[in-house]
């Protein structure tokens, strides 16, 4: 499994967390039960390969981190989504933004540009075309203004 696929799974789990808040470890335990995970592969190709330990760790860090820092990340989205009310932003876009922002702030092993580029690519797959530059703009402004190099 690639980091890109692991990131997509993390975004989907963050989306699910916004729909049905649960303890991150409970979510991770349920999703990554090998039998259950195999059943997901029948419905969606993203689940075709079971993550290795490195990818499981990465997904876990994202899910736990976004859960722990959710209010902080929401605040950044509100701050940088100029002209948009938080409630107008799709939950998918919010999950993509939170994942990338968490990576930028708390995962030094993920280059900022990679987090932004991957978020844009995910937006292209899951969002309307007008949302893609919005996500790119929010993350670009966020990265320039909030991250000290």
Phi and psi in degrees as a GROMACS rama.xvg file:
@    title "Ramachandran Plot"
@    xaxis  label "Phi"
@    yaxis  label "Psi"
@TYPE xy
-84.248  163.703  UNK-2
-61.6899  -35.8757  UNK-3
-60.8948  -44.9711  UNK-4
-65.9685  -40.1362  UNK-5
-62.7756  -39.8364  UNK-6
-64.0251  -41.9789  UNK-7
-62.4575  -41.9022  UNK-8
-62.7537  -42.2767  UNK-9
-60.474  -43.28  UNK-10
-61.943  -43.1185  UNK-11
-62.0489  -39.8836  UNK-12
-69.1235  -36.5889  UNK-13
-63.3295  -41.1609  UNK-14
-59.6241  -48.6906  UNK-15
-60.0034  -37.5905  UNK-16
-63.5227  -35.3037  UNK-17
-71.5511  -29.9705  UNK-18
-78.5812  -37.5931  UNK-19
-143.361  81.2893  UNK-20
-58.4202  128.069  UNK-21
-143.383  166.47  UNK-22
-60.4983  129.947  UNK-23
-55.6885  -38.306  UNK-24
-68.5083  -30.2003  UNK-25
-66.0652  -46.0592  UNK-26
-59.3644  -49.2011  UNK-27
-61.4781  -42.0524  UNK-28
-62.8921  -39.0778  UNK-29
-71.2775  -49.5502  UNK-30
-64.3587  -41.9399  UNK-31
-94.5539  15.0335  UNK-32
-64.4351  123.127  UNK-33
-57.2048  -38.7691  UNK-34
-67.3918  -45.2184  UNK-35
-63.9614  -44.1672  UNK-36
-59.4275  -41.4584  UNK-37
-62.0426  -35.5031  UNK-38
-67.8365  -31.3313  UNK-39
-66.6916  -33.0439  UNK-40
-61.4176  -27.2639  UNK-41
-70.2389  -24.1681  UNK-42
-98.6863  -25.9618  UNK-43
-152.045  127.348  UNK-44
-64.1138  -21.172  UNK-45
-61.2569  -24.0206  UNK-46
-96.3744  14.0737  UNK-47
-63.2479  -39.2986  UNK-48
-107.972  133.326  UNK-49
-77.1642  134.528  UNK-50
-64.6233  144.733  UNK-51
-79.5619  -178.984  UNK-52
-60.7828  -38.304  UNK-53
-63.4036  -44.8457  UNK-54
-71.2413  -36.8069  UNK-55
-61.8178  -41.2495  UNK-56
-62.4789  -45.4006  UNK-57
-59.7264  -50.2813  UNK-58
-60.1699  -43.8945  UNK-59
-61.1112  -42.5222  UNK-60
-61.5569  -41.1936  UNK-61
-63.6068  -51.6993  UNK-62
-62.7101  -46.6172  UNK-63
-65.1037  -43.1621  UNK-64
-66.58  -44.191  UNK-65
-65.1678  -37.1  UNK-66
-65.215  -46.9271  UNK-67
-67.2638  -37.0889  UNK-68
-106.254  20.1762  UNK-69
-54.7502  -46.9978  UNK-70
-64.7669  -40.9266  UNK-71
-61.5542  -46.2708  UNK-72
-66.2432  -39.1667  UNK-73
-59.196  -41.1373  UNK-74
-61.3743  -41.2049  UNK-75
-65.6665  -39.4687  UNK-76
-62.1237  -46.5532  UNK-77
-60.1461  -40.6184  UNK-78
-65.1412  -41.2858  UNK-79
-99.8989  -7.66991  UNK-80
-87.5163  65.2571  UNK-81
-60.5871  126.89  UNK-82
84.3631  1.01017  UNK-83
-119.677  134.807  UNK-84
-83.2376  140.546  UNK-85
-51.9928  -42.0147  UNK-86
-64.8903  -18.4974  UNK-87
-84.6189  -14.8814  UNK-88
-81.221  131.247  UNK-89
-61.2811  151.065  UNK-90
-63.9656  -30.1701  UNK-91
-66.59  -46.0896  UNK-92
-61.4124  -40.0587  UNK-93
-62.1476  -43.547  UNK-94
-62.8279  -41.1224  UNK-95
-64.1075  -46.3007  UNK-96
-62.567  -45.995  UNK-97
-62.0865  -41.4148  UNK-98
-61.1099  -49.4036  UNK-99
-64.7911  -42.7249  UNK-100
-62.837  -41.1486  UNK-101
-62.1193  -44.432  UNK-102
-58.9262  -45.3932  UNK-103
-62.7318  -43.9759  UNK-104
-78.7269  -39.1265  UNK-105
-122.67  0.273748  UNK-106
-125.521  84.389  UNK-107
-63.4043  -16.6745  UNK-108
-77.3951  -6.77533  UNK-109
-108.926  113.944  UNK-110
-60.8153  141.037  UNK-111
-53.8291  -45.0811  UNK-112
-62.2209  -36.3655  UNK-113
-66.1788  -43.0405  UNK-114
-60.8619  -43.2081  UNK-115
-67.5223  -47.9489  UNK-116
-60.128  -42.6833  UNK-117
-66.1702  -37.9242  UNK-118
-62.7515  -42.2717  UNK-119
-62.6223  -43.2174  UNK-120
-63.553  -40.2955  UNK-121
-64.7719  -39.9736  UNK-122
-61.1468  -38.1078  UNK-123
-62.0313  -32.374  UNK-124
-80.9864  -34.4093  UNK-125
-113.526  -10.9337  UNK-126
-120.29  168.154  UNK-127
-67.6155  151.295  UNK-128
-55.0992  -33.1833  UNK-129
-68.7291  -20.3719  UNK-130
-79.463  -24.8679  UNK-131
-60.6935  -52.9624  UNK-132
-66.2376  -29.1109  UNK-133
-60.4751  -49.1727  UNK-134
-62.8204  -43.7553  UNK-135
-60.5425  -43.9243  UNK-136
-65.7789  -44.5734  UNK-137
-60.6657  -47.9065  UNK-138
-68.719  -37.0912  UNK-139
-62.8028  -47.2209  UNK-140
-63.7711  -44.2208  UNK-141
-57.7116  -48.9721  UNK-142
-63.1752  -43.7792  UNK-143
-65.1833  -36.7775  UNK-144
-96.928  -22.9094  UNK-145
-107.428  -16.4551  UNK-146
-108.416  120.371  UNK-147
-90.1559  131.83  UNK-148
